[in-house]
Amino acid sequence: MKTEVRQAAVITVAVALGGLLLGVLWWRLAPNVPLVADGQAVYLKDTEGEQAVGVDGTFTLLALAFGLVSAVVVFLVRRRGGVPLVIGLTVGGLLGAVLAWRFGVWLGPTSDVAARAREVGEGVTFSGPIELKAKGALLAWPIAALLVHLGLTALFGPRDPDPYAEGGYPPPPAPPVS
């Protein structure tokens, strides 16, 4: 059991560190949200634009892909599975998603929109900060990893021995004859 817990801790850390790569990809691939200031307030340049939703969607799709890849890698490394391994994969995915979110926000444009608007001037378009408004997207990585690992284990994992095979349990008693 100690070995399984140790391996689960290593998997947790390795998967969580993958969040740095997810954060960089999110920062680079997420659409820019164009903002413009009029001297009094800051507005969306395109009020019907879908860039803000695209930021959340980009994070979610990338997190799903990271969940799939991390589950496949963990399954290939440790085919036997085990509860500590699955917990480590899930916790690592959640930590990785949170790390990616915070790292992507840190890499992106400043979140002080008013100062940025004053800096660029009135009527000039500038990029708003990347924000994850749909916090449920943080669960995409761990849930995808959990489901993919479960599926791989069910399809390709080692099988338990058949208890009714030779040398196993005796067959059940025959029903009474009336």
C-alpha positions in Angstrom: 0.0 0.0 0.0 2.9 2.4 0.7 4.2 1.9 -2.8 0.8 2.7 -4.3 0.5 5.8 -2.2 4.0 6.9 -3.2 3.3 6.4 -6.9 0.0 8.2 -6.5 1.8 11.2 -5.0 4.3 11.2 -7.9 1.4 11.1 -10.4 -0.4 13.9 -8.6 2.7 16.2 -8.8 3.4 15.3 -12.4 -0.1 15.8 -13.6 -0.4 19.1 -11.6 2.8 20.4 -13.2 1.2 19.8 -16.6 -1.1 22.7 -15.6 1.8 25.1 -16.5 1.7 23.9 -20.1 -2.1 24.2 -20.1 -1.9 27.7 -18.8 0.6 28.7 -21.6 -1.6 27.1 -24.2 -4.7 28.8 -22.9 -3.0 32.2 -22.9 -1.8 31.7 -26.4 -4.9 30.2 -28.0 -7.7 32.0 -26.2 -9.3 34.8 -28.2 -8.6 38.4 -27.2 -11.6 40.3 -25.7 -11.4 43.8 -27.4 -12.2 46.7 -25.0 -12.5 50.4 -25.7 -12.6 53.4 -23.3 -14.5 56.6 -23.8 -13.0 58.6 -21.0 -15.7 57.7 -18.5 -16.0 53.9 -18.7 -14.6 50.8 -20.5 -16.8 48.9 -22.9 -16.7 45.8 -25.0 -15.8 47.0 -28.5 -18.1 44.4 -30.0 -21.1 44.0 -27.7 -22.3 40.9 -29.6 -18.9 39.3 -29.8 -18.4 35.9 -28.4 -14.7 36.2 -27.4 -15.4 36.2 -23.7 -17.3 32.8 -24.0 -14.5 31.6 -26.3 -12.0 32.1 -23.5 -13.9 29.7 -21.3 -14.5 27.3 -24.2 -10.8 27.3 -25.1 -9.9 26.5 -21.5 -12.5 23.7 -21.3 -11.5 22.0 -24.5 -7.8 22.2 -23.6 -8.5 20.8 -20.2 -10.5 17.9 -21.7 -7.6 17.1 -24.0 -5.2 17.2 -21.0 -7.4 14.9 -19.1 -7.5 12.4 -21.9 -3.7 12.5 -22.4 -2.9 12.3 -18.7 -5.3 9.4 -18.2 -3.8 7.5 -21.2 -0.2 8.1 -20.0 -1.0 7.0 -16.4 -2.8 3.9 -17.7 0.2 3.0 -19.9 2.6 3.5 -17.0 0.5 1.7 -14.4 -1.9 -0.8 -15.9 -2.8 -2.4 -12.6 -4.6 0.8 -11.5 -5.7 1.0 -7.9 -7.6 3.5 -5.8 -4.6 5.6 -4.7 -3.6 6.0 -8.4 -7.1 7.1 -9.5 -7.2 9.6 -6.6 -3.8 10.9 -7.5 -4.8 11.3 -11.1 -8.0 13.2 -10.1 -6.4 15.4 -7.5 -3.5 16.1 -9.9 -6.0 17.1 -12.7 -7.8 19.5 -10.4 -4.6 21.1 -9.1 -3.3 21.3 -12.7 -6.5 23.0 -13.8 -6.3 25.6 -11.0 -2.6 26.1 -11.7 -3.3 26.6 -15.4 -6.1 29.1 -14.7 -3.9 31.2 -12.4 -0.8 30.9 -14.6 -2.8 31.9 -17.7 -4.3 34.9 -16.0 -0.8 35.9 -14.8 0.6 35.6 -18.3 -2.2 37.5 -20.0 -3.0 41.2 -20.2 -3.2 43.1 -16.9 -6.4 42.8 -15.0 -6.4 46.5 -14.1 -8.6 47.5 -17.0 -8.9 51.1 -15.9 -5.2 51.7 -15.8 -4.7 50.0 -19.2 -7.5 52.2 -20.6 -5.8 55.4 -19.3 -2.5 54.2 -20.7 -3.7 53.5 -24.3 -6.0 56.6 -24.5 -9.6 57.3 -25.3 -11.1 55.4 -28.3 -8.2 53.0 -28.7 -9.0 49.3 -28.7 -7.0 47.1 -26.3 -7.2 43.5 -25.1 -9.0 42.7 -21.9 -7.7 40.2 -19.4 -8.3 36.6 -19.9 -10.7 35.5 -17.2 -12.3 32.1 -16.5 -15.9 33.1 -15.8 -17.2 29.5 -15.9 -15.4 28.0 -12.8 -16.9 24.6 -13.6 -14.4 24.4 -16.4 -11.8 23.6 -13.7 -13.5 20.2 -13.3 -13.1 19.3 -17.0 -9.5 17.9 -16.6 -10.1 15.7 -13.5 -13.5 14.4 -14.8 -12.1 13.6 -18.2 -9.0 11.9 -16.7 -11.2 9.9 -14.4 -13.6 8.7 -17.1 -10.9 7.9 -19.6 -8.9 6.0 -17.1 -11.9 4.1 -15.9 -12.8 3.2 -19.5 -9.2 2.0 -20.3 -9.1 0.0 -17.1 -12.4 -1.6 -17.9 -11.4 -2.5 -21.5 -7.7 -3.3 -21.2 -6.9 -3.7 -17.5 -6.0 -7.0 -15.8 -9.0 -9.2 -15.0 -9.8 -10.7 -11.7 -9.7 -14.5 -11.7 -13.0 -16.4 -12.2 -14.0 -17.7 -8.8 -15.9 -20.6 -10.5 -12.9 -21.7 -12.6 -11.1 -25.0 -11.7 -9.9 -25.0 -8.1 -12.2 -22.1 -7.2 -15.4 -22.1 -5.3 -17.7 -25.2 -5.6 -20.7 -24.8 -7.9 -24.0 -23.6 -6.2 -26.3 -26.3 -4.9 -28.9 -27.7 -7.3 -32.5 -26.5 -6.7 -34.7 -29.0 -4.8 -36.7 -31.5 -6.8 -40.4 -31.5 -6.1 
